[in-house]
Amino acid sequence: MSNRLQNKVAIITGAAQGIGFACARQCAAEGAAVVLADIQKDRGEQAAAAIRNEGGRASFHPVDVRDESQCAALVDHAIRTHEKLDGLVNNAGWFPRATLEQTTTDLWEEVLHVNLRSAFYCCKYSVPKMREARGGSIVNMGSICGIQSLPNLVAYGAAKGGLLSLTRTLAGALAEHRIRVNYVIPGWVFTEGELAIQKGEGRTPDDLRKAGEKLAFGRAQTPQETAYAVVYLLSDESAQVTGTTLHLDAGASTLPIQSGTYPG
Ligand SMILES: NC(=O)c1ccc[n+]([C@@H]2O[C@H](COP(=O)([O-])OP(=O)(O)OC[C@H]3O[C@@H](n4cnc5c(N)ncnc54)[C@H](O)[C@@H]3O)[C@@H](O)[C@H]2O)c1
């Protein structure tokens, strides 16, 4: 246990597994009280219990981030439990592969709802509490798709591009309240969600290892690498950092994309 987030309270959405869980675990290890929020109730409870077993302060609150009232209730829960809110990580996401032709209106709406409107809801209800506390830090889980085209992630790219725009807009709007808003690009991470999609497309773990070897630093990224960045952005070490995009993608966004090798 370290103390870079001592006395801080943070909500992390989509924290039952994958990148969100790694962030919650690392934040707790750095002394934060963490509220894990997720639509998966059993898995979320288990995730929070695992962090508590390691000595961290963690609780689980079930939420469907597509629902405004549930996002409001999530923030209320954090305030009732911990009396303040310092950090919000908008991490819950969904990234089904679909080209323009494959993207139905319903899929478009759903992808934007899960990945973008959810962050708007969580910011909307968190910001007044952060303002009362005279400061806060919001981290939006972005993607290379938010800045660069990937042909089979059309709606997701639009959602993550919107999230980047929301990040920059709120960073400017909230600076006078010392509420910082930043955007993180995790690279390519073989989380439960990503592995399920890859398996559905017929790729084996060996295929993925080989695809990772084609990336600039010779491997895919890990959930833990994103967690380190999130700790930094929630901590006072980044007190002057807002409106920024932090790349954890081994420079992928600076390189030409070879179609099929970098799924986003
Ligand atoms: N894995 C990658 O390569 C990668 C790359 C770039 C960005 N990202 C982003 O990182 C974030 C986490 O992705 P991951 O790879 O850990 O995915 P994951 O599918 O393993 O985990 C996503 C979590 O979000 C939760 N979630 C989904 N819809 C929800 C809803 N409506 N309400 C509440 N919770 C919900 C899921 O239950 C799950 O626990 C996402 O925003 C994703 O876009 C992932």
The ligand as a Gaussian input file, in Angstrom:
#p B3LYP/6-31G(d) Opt

LIG

0 1
 N       -9.532000      -3.355000     -24.222000
 C       -9.010000      -2.459000     -25.074000
 O       -8.179000      -2.787000     -25.943000
 C       -9.409000      -1.012000     -24.979000
 C       -8.716000      -0.100000     -25.781000
 C       -9.056000       1.247000     -25.712000
 C      -10.060000       1.652000     -24.863000
 N      -10.731000       0.758000     -24.105000
 C      -11.786000       1.265000     -23.220000
 O      -11.542000       0.861000     -21.895000
 C      -12.774000       0.726000     -21.204000
 C      -12.834000      -0.637000     -20.524000
 O      -12.736000      -1.623000     -21.524000
 P      -12.342000      -3.133000     -21.199000
 O      -11.487000      -3.584000     -22.298000
 O      -11.897000      -3.275000     -19.792000
 O      -13.769000      -3.825000     -21.404000
 P      -14.553000      -4.976000     -20.625000
 O      -15.685000      -5.351000     -21.517000
 O      -13.643000      -6.066000     -20.187000
 O      -15.117000      -4.208000     -19.356000
 C      -16.108000      -3.233000     -19.503000
 C      -16.908000      -3.147000     -18.225000
 O      -17.945000      -2.157000     -18.439000
 C      -19.142000      -2.685000     -17.914000
 N      -20.305000      -2.089000     -18.579000
 C      -20.659000      -2.229000     -19.880000
 N      -21.834000      -1.618000     -20.098000
 C      -22.227000      -1.072000     -18.923000
 C      -23.353000      -0.344000     -18.516000
 N      -24.348000      -0.047000     -19.365000
 N      -23.443000       0.062000     -17.238000
 C      -22.457000      -0.255000     -16.354000
 N      -21.367000      -0.974000     -16.676000
 C      -21.251000      -1.375000     -17.949000
 C      -19.059000      -4.180000     -18.167000
 O      -19.964000      -4.914000     -17.361000
 C      -17.605000      -4.459000     -17.874000
 O      -17.396000      -4.773000     -16.514000
 C      -13.872000       0.969000     -22.246000
 O      -14.317000       2.297000     -22.173000
 C      -13.159000       0.729000     -23.556000
 O      -13.762000       1.440000     -24.613000
 C      -10.427000      -0.573000     -24.142000

